[in-house]
Each structure stands twice: as C-alpha cells, then as structure tokens.
Amino acid sequence: MRTCDMCGRQAEEADTLTWTTSVENGRRRTYCEECSRTHLRAIEGKLDSAWW
C-alpha cells in the first residue's frame, strides 16, 4: 500500500504505476496522479514541496 505525500490518497502497488516519485532532502516522496498533474511545473522545476 502506498500513500500520496500530498493528499494522503492510498492505493495498492500495482495501481501506482502512474504516480510520481521524487527525492527531496534525501527523502523519497510519492505523489498520486492527480497531485502530480496539479503541481507538474513545480515538480519539473525541482522546487521543494514546501513551496507548493
């Protein structure tokens, strides 16, 4: 079971293939598809999630 670090949505491993992962300050962060689409520019710009 995985949990989105932004909204808290949970899903089984097989259902998270479209989720986004990033490493921020040495920590692995996982974002669901909806949060990834909403914050795409910030993710691509490598902004820390505290800024979005």
QUIQUITA-V344983 format. One line per field, one symbol per residue. phi: phi as a letter, one per 20 degrees, with the letter a starting at -180 (. if undefined). psi: psi as a letter, one per 40 degrees, with the letter a starting at -180 (. if undefined). Layout:
# QUIQUITA-V344983
phi->???
psi->???
This chain:
# QUIQUITA-V344983
phi->.dcffednfdbfgfedfefdcbdclndedccfffffffdgffffflffffee
psi->hihhedeeiiiiddeedeiiiihhfehhihhiddddddfdddddefihede.
